[in-house]
Amino acid sequence: VGIALRWDGKVFQRMWYWQLFRGGPDYPSWSSEYVAAIEPATSRTPRFADAVENGTAKVFPPRSRVQSEMWVWAFPSGEPVKRVSGDGVEF
């Protein structure tokens, strides 16, 4: 199975890829989780203080709103993906 993601690059300029193998030693995983994730992000560092320090933190005025869309498709793997558009996956 293949997974395709598409999101608004104006809102989320970065992408984080992270992995957790065997989870943490305590509740809730008890060293039994295997996780890999792709996460749209607004800054290049996971710590907010670091993002503020390096100037990549997003600053929003009080009571402002940000709206964005993200699309996710699952498809049978086997063919190379040419493009992911708002209409879906193109082979």
PyMOL Python script that loads the backbone (N, CA, C, O; Angstrom):
from pymol import cmd

cmd.read_pdbstr("""\
ATOM      1  N   VAL A   1       0.851  -1.184   0.000  1.00  0.00           N
ATOM      2  CA  VAL A   1       0.000   0.000   0.000  1.00  0.00           C
ATOM      3  C   VAL A   1       0.886   1.233   0.000  1.00  0.00           C
ATOM      4  O   VAL A   1       1.875   1.299   0.731  1.00  0.00           O
ATOM      5  N   GLY A   2       0.529   2.202  -0.819  1.00  0.00           N
ATOM      6  CA  GLY A   2       1.233   3.478  -0.838  1.00  0.00           C
ATOM      7  C   GLY A   2       0.372   4.541  -0.170  1.00  0.00           C
ATOM      8  O   GLY A   2      -0.855   4.447  -0.168  1.00  0.00           O
ATOM      9  N   ILE A   3       1.013   5.536   0.389  1.00  0.00           N
ATOM     10  CA  ILE A   3       0.320   6.656   1.032  1.00  0.00           C
ATOM     11  C   ILE A   3       0.841   7.948   0.405  1.00  0.00           C
ATOM     12  O   ILE A   3       2.051   8.138   0.287  1.00  0.00           O
ATOM     13  N   ALA A   4      -0.064   8.827   0.006  1.00  0.00           N
ATOM     14  CA  ALA A   4       0.308  10.128  -0.542  1.00  0.00           C
ATOM     15  C   ALA A   4      -0.267  11.215   0.352  1.00  0.00           C
ATOM     16  O   ALA A   4      -1.408  11.120   0.805  1.00  0.00           O
ATOM     17  N   LEU A   5       0.523  12.238   0.601  1.00  0.00           N
ATOM     18  CA  LEU A   5       0.101  13.374   1.419  1.00  0.00           C
ATOM     19  C   LEU A   5       0.272  14.649   0.610  1.00  0.00           C
ATOM     20  O   LEU A   5       1.202  14.775  -0.186  1.00  0.00           O
ATOM     21  N   ARG A   6      -0.626  15.579   0.822  1.00  0.00           N
ATOM     22  CA  ARG A   6      -0.503  16.907   0.211  1.00  0.00           C
ATOM     23  C   ARG A   6      -1.037  17.924   1.208  1.00  0.00           C
ATOM     24  O   ARG A   6      -2.104  17.733   1.793  1.00  0.00           O
ATOM     25  N   TRP A   7      -0.286  19.010   1.400  1.00  0.00           N
ATOM     26  CA  TRP A   7      -0.727  20.072   2.302  1.00  0.00           C
ATOM     27  C   TRP A   7      -0.301  21.412   1.745  1.00  0.00           C
ATOM     28  O   TRP A   7       0.463  21.484   0.782  1.00  0.00           O
ATOM     29  N   ASP A   8      -0.800  22.475   2.358  1.00  0.00           N
ATOM     30  CA  ASP A   8      -0.542  23.841   1.919  1.00  0.00           C
ATOM     31  C   ASP A   8       0.873  24.264   2.324  1.00  0.00           C
ATOM     32  O   ASP A   8       1.160  24.438   3.508  1.00  0.00           O
ATOM     33  N   GLY A   9       1.743  24.426   1.342  1.00  0.00           N
ATOM     34  CA  GLY A   9       3.120  24.815   1.603  1.00  0.00           C
ATOM     35  C   GLY A   9       3.279  26.236   2.104  1.00  0.00           C
ATOM     36  O   GLY A   9       4.337  26.590   2.625  1.00  0.00           O
ATOM     37  N   LYS A  10       2.244  27.063   1.956  1.00  0.00           N
ATOM     38  CA  LYS A  10       2.313  28.424   2.490  1.00  0.00           C
ATOM     39  C   LYS A  10       2.159  28.423   4.009  1.00  0.00           C
ATOM     40  O   LYS A  10       2.695  29.293   4.694  1.00  0.00           O
ATOM     41  N   VAL A  11       1.428  27.449   4.525  1.00  0.00           N
ATOM     42  CA  VAL A  11       1.218  27.340   5.976  1.00  0.00           C
ATOM     43  C   VAL A  11       2.292  26.459   6.606  1.00  0.00           C
ATOM     44  O   VAL A  11       2.876  26.821   7.628  1.00  0.00           O
ATOM     45  N   PHE A  12       2.550  25.313   6.002  1.00  0.00           N
ATOM     46  CA  PHE A  12       3.530  24.356   6.524  1.00  0.00           C
ATOM     47  C   PHE A  12       4.682  24.249   5.522  1.00  0.00           C
ATOM     48  O   PHE A  12       4.612  23.479   4.565  1.00  0.00           O
ATOM     49  N   GLN A  13       5.732  25.022   5.749  1.00  0.00           N
ATOM     50  CA  GLN A  13       6.857  25.045   4.820  1.00  0.00           C
ATOM     51  C   GLN A  13       7.819  23.881   5.018  1.00  0.00           C
ATOM     52  O   GLN A  13       8.666  23.630   4.162  1.00  0.00           O
ATOM     53  N   ARG A  14       7.706  23.197   6.091  1.00  0.00           N
ATOM     54  CA  ARG A  14       8.649  22.132   6.417  1.00  0.00           C
ATOM     55  C   ARG A  14       7.918  20.809   6.646  1.00  0.00           C
ATOM     56  O   ARG A  14       6.698  20.763   6.802  1.00  0.00           O
ATOM     57  N   MET A  15       8.711  19.733   6.660  1.00  0.00           N
ATOM     58  CA  MET A  15       8.174  18.418   6.950  1.00  0.00           C
ATOM     59  C   MET A  15       9.155  17.722   7.887  1.00  0.00           C
ATOM     60  O   MET A  15      10.366  17.735   7.665  1.00  0.00           O
ATOM     61  N   TRP A  16       8.620  17.125   8.919  1.00  0.00           N
ATOM     62  CA  TRP A  16       9.452  16.332   9.817  1.00  0.00           C
ATOM     63  C   TRP A  16       9.157  14.874   9.555  1.00  0.00           C
ATOM     64  O   TRP A  16       8.004  14.494   9.354  1.00  0.00           O
ATOM     65  N   TYR A  17      10.194  14.054   9.556  1.00  0.00           N
ATOM     66  CA  TYR A  17      10.052  12.609   9.514  1.00  0.00           C
ATOM     67  C   TYR A  17      10.654  12.105  10.808  1.00  0.00           C
ATOM     68  O   TYR A  17      11.819  12.373  11.100  1.00  0.00           O
ATOM     69  N   TRP A  18       9.872  11.379  11.584  1.00  0.00           N
ATOM     70  CA  TRP A  18      10.408  10.876  12.839  1.00  0.00           C
ATOM     71  C   TRP A  18       9.995   9.421  13.050  1.00  0.00           C
ATOM     72  O   TRP A  18       9.009   8.941  12.491  1.00  0.00           O
ATOM     73  N   GLN A  19      10.786   8.739  13.878  1.00  0.00           N
ATOM     74  CA  GLN A  19      10.573   7.324  14.139  1.00  0.00           C
ATOM     75  C   GLN A  19      10.682   7.047  15.631  1.00  0.00           C
ATOM     76  O   GLN A  19      11.430   7.708  16.352  1.00  0.00           O
ATOM     77  N   LEU A  20       9.931   6.072  16.068  1.00  0.00           N
ATOM     78  CA  LEU A  20       9.997   5.608  17.448  1.00  0.00           C
ATOM     79  C   LEU A  20       9.962   4.087  17.393  1.00  0.00           C
ATOM     80  O   LEU A  20       8.948   3.498  17.020  1.00  0.00           O
ATOM     81  N   PHE A  21      11.061   3.457  17.762  1.00  0.00           N
ATOM     82  CA  PHE A  21      11.132   2.000  17.726  1.00  0.00           C
ATOM     83  C   PHE A  21      11.173   1.464  19.146  1.00  0.00           C
ATOM     84  O   PHE A  21      12.084   1.777  19.912  1.00  0.00           O
ATOM     85  N   ARG A  22      10.213   0.681  19.481  1.00  0.00           N
ATOM     86  CA  ARG A  22      10.028   0.059  20.792  1.00  0.00           C
ATOM     87  C   ARG A  22       9.491   1.042  21.832  1.00  0.00           C
ATOM     88  O   ARG A  22       9.416   0.685  23.008  1.00  0.00           O
ATOM     89  N   GLY A  23       9.119   2.249  21.453  1.00  0.00           N
ATOM     90  CA  GLY A  23       8.441   3.182  22.350  1.00  0.00           C
ATOM     91  C   GLY A  23       9.225   3.508  23.602  1.00  0.00           C
ATOM     92  O   GLY A  23      10.391   3.142  23.752  1.00  0.00           O
ATOM     93  N   GLY A  24       8.542   4.215  24.503  1.00  0.00           N
ATOM     94  CA  GLY A  24       9.147   4.543  25.787  1.00  0.00           C
ATOM     95  C   GLY A  24       9.011   3.375  26.748  1.00  0.00           C
ATOM     96  O   GLY A  24       8.181   2.492  26.533  1.00  0.00           O
ATOM     97  N   PRO A  25       9.810   3.357  27.801  1.00  0.00           N
ATOM     98  CA  PRO A  25       9.798   2.213  28.716  1.00  0.00           C
ATOM     99  C   PRO A  25       8.566   2.150  29.627  1.00  0.00           C
ATOM    100  O   PRO A  25       8.319   1.125  30.263  1.00  0.00           O
ATOM    101  N   ASP A  26       7.793   3.239  29.691  1.00  0.00           N
ATOM    102  CA  ASP A  26       6.667   3.302  30.621  1.00  0.00           C
ATOM    103  C   ASP A  26       5.331   3.328  29.889  1.00  0.00           C
ATOM    104  O   ASP A  26       5.276   3.187  28.668  1.00  0.00           O
ATOM    105  N   TYR A  27       4.263   3.510  30.644  1.00  0.00           N
ATOM    106  CA  TYR A  27       2.913   3.628  30.095  1.00  0.00           C
ATOM    107  C   TYR A  27       2.878   4.760  29.067  1.00  0.00           C
ATOM    108  O   TYR A  27       3.537   5.766  29.331  1.00  0.00           O
ATOM    109  N   PRO A  28       2.202   4.712  27.956  1.00  0.00           N
ATOM    110  CA  PRO A  28       1.278   3.655  27.542  1.00  0.00           C
ATOM    111  C   PRO A  28       1.896   2.607  26.620  1.00  0.00           C
ATOM    112  O   PRO A  28       1.218   1.648  26.253  1.00  0.00           O
ATOM    113  N   SER A  29       3.158   2.763  26.239  1.00  0.00           N
ATOM    114  CA  SER A  29       3.688   1.849  25.222  1.00  0.00           C
ATOM    115  C   SER A  29       4.415   0.633  25.784  1.00  0.00           C
ATOM    116  O   SER A  29       4.451  -0.414  25.137  1.00  0.00           O
ATOM    117  N   TRP A  30       4.992   0.753  26.970  1.00  0.00           N
ATOM    118  CA  TRP A  30       5.724  -0.355  27.584  1.00  0.00           C
ATOM    119  C   TRP A  30       6.723  -0.968  26.611  1.00  0.00           C
ATOM    120  O   TRP A  30       6.837  -2.190  26.518  1.00  0.00           O
ATOM    121  N   SER A  31       7.444  -0.124  25.889  1.00  0.00           N
ATOM    122  CA  SER A  31       8.475  -0.543  24.933  1.00  0.00           C
ATOM    123  C   SER A  31       7.960  -1.462  23.836  1.00  0.00           C
ATOM    124  O   SER A  31       8.677  -2.351  23.379  1.00  0.00           O
ATOM    125  N   SER A  32       6.720  -1.250  23.414  1.00  0.00           N
ATOM    126  CA  SER A  32       6.143  -2.144  22.404  1.00  0.00           C
ATOM    127  C   SER A  32       5.684  -1.421  21.139  1.00  0.00           C
ATOM    128  O   SER A  32       5.147  -2.072  20.242  1.00  0.00           O
ATOM    129  N   GLU A  33       5.873  -0.115  21.028  1.00  0.00           N
ATOM    130  CA  GLU A  33       5.411   0.635  19.859  1.00  0.00           C
ATOM    131  C   GLU A  33       6.489   0.726  18.789  1.00  0.00           C
ATOM    132  O   GLU A  33       7.680   0.840  19.081  1.00  0.00           O
ATOM    133  N   TYR A  34       6.036   0.671  17.547  1.00  0.00           N
ATOM    134  CA  TYR A  34       6.877   0.956  16.391  1.00  0.00           C
ATOM    135  C   TYR A  34       6.122   2.000  15.578  1.00  0.00           C
ATOM    136  O   TYR A  34       5.055   1.705  15.039  1.00  0.00           O
ATOM    137  N   VAL A  35       6.654   3.210  15.481  1.00  0.00           N
ATOM    138  CA  VAL A  35       5.952   4.310  14.836  1.00  0.00           C
ATOM    139  C   VAL A  35       6.901   5.025  13.881  1.00  0.00           C
ATOM    140  O   VAL A  35       8.061   5.272  14.210  1.00  0.00           O
ATOM    141  N   ALA A  36       6.398   5.350  12.703  1.00  0.00           N
ATOM    142  CA  ALA A  36       7.110   6.237  11.785  1.00  0.00           C
ATOM    143  C   ALA A  36       6.084   7.260  11.322  1.00  0.00           C
ATOM    144  O   ALA A  36       4.945   6.899  11.025  1.00  0.00           O
ATOM    145  N   ALA A  37       6.462   8.512  11.256  1.00  0.00           N
ATOM    146  CA  ALA A  37       5.496   9.554  10.916  1.00  0.00           C
ATOM    147  C   ALA A  37       6.114  10.614  10.011  1.00  0.00           C
ATOM    148  O   ALA A  37       7.306  10.912  10.087  1.00  0.00           O
ATOM    149  N   ILE A  38       5.281  11.161   9.169  1.00  0.00           N
ATOM    150  CA  ILE A  38       5.605  12.349   8.395  1.00  0.00           C
ATOM    151  C   ILE A  38       4.663  13.428   8.898  1.00  0.00           C
ATOM    152  O   ILE A  38       3.444  13.252   8.901  1.00  0.00           O
ATOM    153  N   GLU A  39       5.233  14.539   9.320  1.00  0.00           N
ATOM    154  CA  GLU A  39       4.444  15.570   9.984  1.00  0.00           C
ATOM    155  C   GLU A  39       4.705  16.935   9.350  1.00  0.00           C
ATOM    156  O   GLU A  39       5.834  17.424   9.389  1.00  0.00           O
ATOM    157  N   PRO A  40       3.681  17.557   8.770  1.00  0.00           N
ATOM    158  CA  PRO A  40       3.857  18.929   8.291  1.00  0.00           C
ATOM    159  C   PRO A  40       4.218  19.832   9.476  1.00  0.00           C
ATOM    160  O   PRO A  40       3.695  19.660  10.578  1.00  0.00           O
ATOM    161  N   ALA A  41       5.105  20.781   9.242  1.00  0.00           N
ATOM    162  CA  ALA A  41       5.570  21.632  10.338  1.00  0.00           C
ATOM    163  C   ALA A  41       5.756  23.074   9.853  1.00  0.00           C
ATOM    164  O   ALA A  41       5.929  23.330   8.662  1.00  0.00           O
ATOM    165  N   THR A  42       5.717  23.992  10.797  1.00  0.00           N
ATOM    166  CA  THR A  42       5.900  25.403  10.472  1.00  0.00           C
ATOM    167  C   THR A  42       7.314  25.890  10.746  1.00  0.00           C
ATOM    168  O   THR A  42       7.685  26.974  10.297  1.00  0.00           O
ATOM    169  N   SER A  43       8.104  25.119  11.467  1.00  0.00           N
ATOM    170  CA  SER A  43       9.474  25.536  11.768  1.00  0.00           C
ATOM    171  C   SER A  43      10.424  24.374  11.523  1.00  0.00           C
ATOM    172  O   SER A  43      10.002  23.238  11.308  1.00  0.00           O
ATOM    173  N   ARG A  44      11.699  24.680  11.559  1.00  0.00           N
ATOM    174  CA  ARG A  44      12.672  23.635  11.268  1.00  0.00           C
ATOM    175  C   ARG A  44      13.161  22.885  12.503  1.00  0.00           C
ATOM    176  O   ARG A  44      13.990  21.984  12.379  1.00  0.00           O
ATOM    177  N   THR A  45      12.676  23.229  13.675  1.00  0.00           N
ATOM    178  CA  THR A  45      13.083  22.524  14.895  1.00  0.00           C
ATOM    179  C   THR A  45      11.854  22.115  15.696  1.00  0.00           C
ATOM    180  O   THR A  45      10.849  22.827  15.682  1.00  0.00           O
ATOM    181  N   PRO A  46      11.912  20.986  16.392  1.00  0.00           N
ATOM    182  CA  PRO A  46      10.751  20.559  17.177  1.00  0.00           C
ATOM    183  C   PRO A  46      10.535  21.348  18.477  1.00  0.00           C
ATOM    184  O   PRO A  46       9.419  21.373  18.997  1.00  0.00           O
ATOM    185  N   ARG A  47      11.562  21.978  18.996  1.00  0.00           N
ATOM    186  CA  ARG A  47      11.407  22.751  20.234  1.00  0.00           C
ATOM    187  C   ARG A  47      11.030  24.189  19.903  1.00  0.00           C
ATOM    188  O   ARG A  47      11.712  24.849  19.119  1.00  0.00           O
ATOM    189  N   PHE A  48       9.949  24.671  20.497  1.00  0.00           N
ATOM    190  CA  PHE A  48       9.460  26.026  20.230  1.00  0.00           C
ATOM    191  C   PHE A  48      10.514  27.077  20.563  1.00  0.00           C
ATOM    192  O   PHE A  48      10.703  28.030  19.807  1.00  0.00           O
ATOM    193  N   ALA A  49      11.196  26.910  21.685  1.00  0.00           N
ATOM    194  CA  ALA A  49      12.222  27.887  22.081  1.00  0.00           C
ATOM    195  C   ALA A  49      13.317  27.980  21.021  1.00  0.00           C
ATOM    196  O   ALA A  49      13.819  29.070  20.746  1.00  0.00           O
ATOM    197  N   ASP A  50      13.689  26.852  20.427  1.00  0.00           N
ATOM    198  CA  ASP A  50      14.699  26.869  19.365  1.00  0.00           C
ATOM    199  C   ASP A  50      14.170  27.565  18.120  1.00  0.00           C
ATOM    200  O   ASP A  50      14.905  28.301  17.462  1.00  0.00           O
ATOM    201  N   ALA A  51      12.898  27.340  17.790  1.00  0.00           N
ATOM    202  CA  ALA A  51      12.293  27.991  16.624  1.00  0.00           C
ATOM    203  C   ALA A  51      12.240  29.507  16.816  1.00  0.00           C
ATOM    204  O   ALA A  51      12.464  30.255  15.865  1.00  0.00           O
ATOM    205  N   VAL A  52      11.952  29.961  18.012  1.00  0.00           N
ATOM    206  CA  VAL A  52      11.954  31.400  18.299  1.00  0.00           C
ATOM    207  C   VAL A  52      13.370  31.945  18.145  1.00  0.00           C
ATOM    208  O   VAL A  52      13.582  33.000  17.548  1.00  0.00           O
ATOM    209  N   GLU A  53      14.328  31.215  18.689  1.00  0.00           N
ATOM    210  CA  GLU A  53      15.721  31.659  18.647  1.00  0.00           C
ATOM    211  C   GLU A  53      16.259  31.745  17.210  1.00  0.00           C
ATOM    212  O   GLU A  53      16.990  32.680  16.881  1.00  0.00           O
ATOM    213  N   ASN A  54      15.904  30.778  16.357  1.00  0.00           N
ATOM    214  CA  ASN A  54      16.442  30.808  14.994  1.00  0.00           C
ATOM    215  C   ASN A  54      15.532  31.522  14.000  1.00  0.00           C
ATOM    216  O   ASN A  54      15.820  31.544  12.803  1.00  0.00           O
ATOM    217  N   GLY A  55      14.436  32.106  14.483  1.00  0.00           N
ATOM    218  CA  GLY A  55      13.582  32.927  13.637  1.00  0.00           C
ATOM    219  C   GLY A  55      12.601  32.179  12.752  1.00  0.00           C
ATOM    220  O   GLY A  55      12.044  32.768  11.825  1.00  0.00           O
ATOM    221  N   THR A  56      12.372  30.878  13.016  1.00  0.00           N
ATOM    222  CA  THR A  56      11.433  30.118  12.189  1.00  0.00           C
ATOM    223  C   THR A  56      10.072  29.900  12.857  1.00  0.00           C
ATOM    224  O   THR A  56       9.198  29.262  12.270  1.00  0.00           O
ATOM    225  N   ALA A  57       9.879  30.417  14.068  1.00  0.00           N
ATOM    226  CA  ALA A  57       8.589  30.267  14.750  1.00  0.00           C
ATOM    227  C   ALA A  57       7.545  31.154  14.082  1.00  0.00           C
ATOM    228  O   ALA A  57       7.833  32.300  13.734  1.00  0.00           O
ATOM    229  N   LYS A  58       6.353  30.639  13.905  1.00  0.00           N
ATOM    230  CA  LYS A  58       5.247  31.436  13.369  1.00  0.00           C
ATOM    231  C   LYS A  58       4.661  32.274  14.498  1.00  0.00           C
ATOM    232  O   LYS A  58       4.457  31.782  15.608  1.00  0.00           O
ATOM    233  N   VAL A  59       4.395  33.537  14.207  1.00  0.00           N
ATOM    234  CA  VAL A  59       3.798  34.432  15.187  1.00  0.00           C
ATOM    235  C   VAL A  59       2.455  34.899  14.638  1.00  0.00           C
ATOM    236  O   VAL A  59       2.384  35.443  13.536  1.00  0.00           O
ATOM    237  N   PHE A  60       1.406  34.690  15.400  1.00  0.00           N
ATOM    238  CA  PHE A  60       0.060  35.064  14.980  1.00  0.00           C
ATOM    239  C   PHE A  60      -0.481  36.128  15.930  1.00  0.00           C
ATOM    240  O   PHE A  60      -0.278  36.041  17.140  1.00  0.00           O
ATOM    241  N   PRO A  61      -1.167  37.126  15.389  1.00  0.00           N
ATOM    242  CA  PRO A  61      -1.777  38.135  16.257  1.00  0.00           C
ATOM    243  C   PRO A  61      -2.846  37.497  17.149  1.00  0.00           C
ATOM    244  O   PRO A  61      -3.392  36.450  16.801  1.00  0.00           O
ATOM    245  N   PRO A  62      -3.147  38.110  18.286  1.00  0.00           N
ATOM    246  CA  PRO A  62      -4.201  37.576  19.155  1.00  0.00           C
ATOM    247  C   PRO A  62      -5.523  37.425  18.389  1.00  0.00           C
ATOM    248  O   PRO A  62      -5.868  38.264  17.556  1.00  0.00           O
ATOM    249  N   ARG A  63      -6.235  36.375  18.674  1.00  0.00           N
ATOM    250  CA  ARG A  63      -7.549  36.057  18.086  1.00  0.00           C
ATOM    251  C   ARG A  63      -7.509  35.843  16.573  1.00  0.00           C
ATOM    252  O   ARG A  63      -8.552  35.871  15.919  1.00  0.00           O
ATOM    253  N   SER A  64      -6.348  35.636  16.024  1.00  0.00           N
ATOM    254  CA  SER A  64      -6.267  35.368  14.586  1.00  0.00           C
ATOM    255  C   SER A  64      -6.589  33.891  14.336  1.00  0.00           C
ATOM    256  O   SER A  64      -6.585  33.076  15.258  1.00  0.00           O
ATOM    257  N   ARG A  65      -6.862  33.571  13.092  1.00  0.00           N
ATOM    258  CA  ARG A  65      -7.168  32.197  12.705  1.00  0.00           C
ATOM    259  C   ARG A  65      -6.308  31.791  11.532  1.00  0.00           C
ATOM    260  O   ARG A  65      -5.989  32.600  10.661  1.00  0.00           O
ATOM    261  N   VAL A  66      -5.942  30.537  11.524  1.00  0.00           N
ATOM    262  CA  VAL A  66      -5.233  29.961  10.398  1.00  0.00           C
ATOM    263  C   VAL A  66      -6.036  28.742   9.969  1.00  0.00           C
ATOM    264  O   VAL A  66      -6.366  27.882  10.785  1.00  0.00           O
ATOM    265  N   GLN A  67      -6.341  28.680   8.694  1.00  0.00           N
ATOM    266  CA  GLN A  67      -7.096  27.547   8.182  1.00  0.00           C
ATOM    267  C   GLN A  67      -6.303  26.921   7.051  1.00  0.00           C
ATOM    268  O   GLN A  67      -5.758  27.622   6.199  1.00  0.00           O
ATOM    269  N   SER A  68      -6.243  25.612   7.048  1.00  0.00           N
ATOM    270  CA  SER A  68      -5.484  24.903   6.032  1.00  0.00           C
ATOM    271  C   SER A  68      -6.136  23.549   5.788  1.00  0.00           C
ATOM    272  O   SER A  68      -6.916  23.059   6.604  1.00  0.00           O
ATOM    273  N   GLU A  69      -5.804  22.963   4.664  1.00  0.00           N
ATOM    274  CA  GLU A  69      -6.304  21.634   4.348  1.00  0.00           C
ATOM    275  C   GLU A  69      -5.140  20.695   4.127  1.00  0.00           C
ATOM    276  O   GLU A  69      -4.056  21.102   3.706  1.00  0.00           O
ATOM    277  N   MET A  70      -5.388  19.428   4.419  1.00  0.00           N
ATOM    278  CA  MET A  70      -4.409  18.389   4.165  1.00  0.00           C
ATOM    279  C   MET A  70      -5.155  17.225   3.536  1.00  0.00           C
ATOM    280  O   MET A  70      -6.253  16.875   3.968  1.00  0.00           O
ATOM    281  N   TRP A  71      -4.552  16.624   2.509  1.00  0.00           N
ATOM    282  CA  TRP A  71      -5.171  15.488   1.841  1.00  0.00           C
ATOM    283  C   TRP A  71      -4.297  14.260   2.052  1.00  0.00           C
ATOM    284  O   TRP A  71      -3.069  14.349   2.053  1.00  0.00           O
ATOM    285  N   VAL A  72      -4.945  13.116   2.231  1.00  0.00           N
ATOM    286  CA  VAL A  72      -4.243  11.847   2.396  1.00  0.00           C
ATOM    287  C   VAL A  72      -4.930  10.818   1.507  1.00  0.00           C
ATOM    288  O   VAL A  72      -6.153  10.682   1.529  1.00  0.00           O
ATOM    289  N   TRP A  73      -4.131  10.094   0.723  1.00  0.00           N
ATOM    290  CA  TRP A  73      -4.670   9.032  -0.127  1.00  0.00           C
ATOM    291  C   TRP A  73      -3.903   7.750   0.138  1.00  0.00           C
ATOM    292  O   TRP A  73      -2.684   7.768   0.311  1.00  0.00           O
ATOM    293  N   ALA A  74      -4.615   6.647   0.167  1.00  0.00           N
ATOM    294  CA  ALA A  74      -4.008   5.313   0.178  1.00  0.00           C
ATOM    295  C   ALA A  74      -4.280   4.699  -1.186  1.00  0.00           C
ATOM    296  O   ALA A  74      -5.379   4.839  -1.723  1.00  0.00           O
ATOM    297  N   PHE A  75      -3.290   4.025  -1.746  1.00  0.00           N
ATOM    298  CA  PHE A  75      -3.446   3.441  -3.077  1.00  0.00           C
ATOM    299  C   PHE A  75      -2.606   2.178  -3.173  1.00  0.00           C
ATOM    300  O   PHE A  75      -1.639   2.013  -2.429  1.00  0.00           O
ATOM    301  N   PRO A  76      -2.969   1.290  -4.084  1.00  0.00           N
ATOM    302  CA  PRO A  76      -2.152   0.080  -4.275  1.00  0.00           C
ATOM    303  C   PRO A  76      -0.776   0.463  -4.807  1.00  0.00           C
ATOM    304  O   PRO A  76      -0.669   1.209  -5.780  1.00  0.00           O
ATOM    305  N   SER A  77       0.248  -0.034  -4.186  1.00  0.00           N
ATOM    306  CA  SER A  77       1.594   0.306  -4.662  1.00  0.00           C
ATOM    307  C   SER A  77       1.937  -0.563  -5.872  1.00  0.00           C
ATOM    308  O   SER A  77       1.247  -1.540  -6.164  1.00  0.00           O
ATOM    309  N   GLY A  78       2.974  -0.205  -6.546  1.00  0.00           N
ATOM    310  CA  GLY A  78       3.402  -0.960  -7.710  1.00  0.00           C
ATOM    311  C   GLY A  78       3.776  -0.053  -8.862  1.00  0.00           C
ATOM    312  O   GLY A  78       4.743  -0.327  -9.573  1.00  0.00           O
ATOM    313  N   GLU A  79       3.036   1.011  -9.058  1.00  0.00           N
ATOM    314  CA  GLU A  79       3.353   1.956 -10.122  1.00  0.00           C
ATOM    315  C   GLU A  79       4.001   3.200  -9.514  1.00  0.00           C
ATOM    316  O   GLU A  79       3.622   3.613  -8.418  1.00  0.00           O
ATOM    317  N   PRO A  80       4.964   3.800 -10.203  1.00  0.00           N
ATOM    318  CA  PRO A  80       5.555   5.029  -9.683  1.00  0.00           C
ATOM    319  C   PRO A  80       4.551   6.184  -9.733  1.00  0.00           C
ATOM    320  O   PRO A  80       3.791   6.315 -10.692  1.00  0.00           O
ATOM    321  N   VAL A  81       4.556   6.996  -8.716  1.00  0.00           N
ATOM    322  CA  VAL A  81       3.673   8.155  -8.640  1.00  0.00           C
ATOM    323  C   VAL A  81       4.314   9.308  -9.401  1.00  0.00           C
ATOM    324  O   VAL A  81       5.467   9.657  -9.149  1.00  0.00           O
ATOM    325  N   LYS A  82       3.569   9.898 -10.329  1.00  0.00           N
ATOM    326  CA  LYS A  82       4.067  11.049 -11.090  1.00  0.00           C
ATOM    327  C   LYS A  82       3.830  12.347 -10.341  1.00  0.00           C
ATOM    328  O   LYS A  82       4.676  13.241 -10.341  1.00  0.00           O
ATOM    329  N   ARG A  83       2.658  12.440  -9.696  1.00  0.00           N
ATOM    330  CA  ARG A  83       2.287  13.711  -9.077  1.00  0.00           C
ATOM    331  C   ARG A  83       1.159  13.478  -8.075  1.00  0.00           C
ATOM    332  O   ARG A  83       0.339  12.575  -8.245  1.00  0.00           O
ATOM    333  N   VAL A  84       1.129  14.303  -7.029  1.00  0.00           N
ATOM    334  CA  VAL A  84       0.014  14.315  -6.087  1.00  0.00           C
ATOM    335  C   VAL A  84      -0.607  15.699  -6.170  1.00  0.00           C
ATOM    336  O   VAL A  84       0.033  16.698  -5.842  1.00  0.00           O
ATOM    337  N   SER A  85      -1.851  15.751  -6.611  1.00  0.00           N
ATOM    338  CA  SER A  85      -2.549  17.044  -6.758  1.00  0.00           C
ATOM    339  C   SER A  85      -3.762  17.057  -5.834  1.00  0.00           C
ATOM    340  O   SER A  85      -4.025  16.081  -5.132  1.00  0.00           O
ATOM    341  N   GLY A  86      -4.487  18.150  -5.837  1.00  0.00           N
ATOM    342  CA  GLY A  86      -5.711  18.231  -5.063  1.00  0.00           C
ATOM    343  C   GLY A  86      -6.764  17.236  -5.519  1.00  0.00           C
ATOM    344  O   GLY A  86      -7.720  16.958  -4.795  1.00  0.00           O
ATOM    345  N   ASP A  87      -6.588  16.697  -6.727  1.00  0.00           N
ATOM    346  CA  ASP A  87      -7.531  15.700  -7.252  1.00  0.00           C
ATOM    347  C   ASP A  87      -7.141  14.284  -6.929  1.00  0.00           C
ATOM    348  O   ASP A  87      -7.938  13.369  -7.133  1.00  0.00           O
ATOM    349  N   GLY A  88      -5.954  14.072  -6.436  1.00  0.00           N
ATOM    350  CA  GLY A  88      -5.536  12.724  -6.078  1.00  0.00           C
ATOM    351  C   GLY A  88      -4.145  12.393  -6.580  1.00  0.00           C
ATOM    352  O   GLY A  88      -3.337  13.271  -6.883  1.00  0.00           O
ATOM    353  N   VAL A  89      -3.898  11.104  -6.657  1.00  0.00           N
ATOM    354  CA  VAL A  89      -2.596  10.593  -7.057  1.00  0.00           C
ATOM    355  C   VAL A  89      -2.614  10.296  -8.553  1.00  0.00           C
ATOM    356  O   VAL A  89      -3.537   9.651  -9.050  1.00  0.00           O
ATOM    357  N   GLU A  90      -1.602  10.761  -9.264  1.00  0.00           N
ATOM    358  CA  GLU A  90      -1.494  10.492 -10.698  1.00  0.00           C
ATOM    359  C   GLU A  90      -0.341   9.535 -10.938  1.00  0.00           C
ATOM    360  O   GLU A  90       0.770   9.742 -10.448  1.00  0.00           O
ATOM    361  N   PHE A  91      -0.622   8.472 -11.708  1.00  0.00           N
ATOM    362  CA  PHE A  91       0.407   7.461 -12.011  1.00  0.00           C
ATOM    363  C   PHE A  91       0.935   7.639 -13.407  1.00  0.00           C
ATOM    364  O   PHE A  91       1.806   6.884 -13.839  1.00  0.00           O
TER     365      PHE A  91
END
""", "prot")
cmd.dss("prot")
cmd.show_as("cartoon", "prot")
cmd.util.cbc("prot")
cmd.orient("prot")
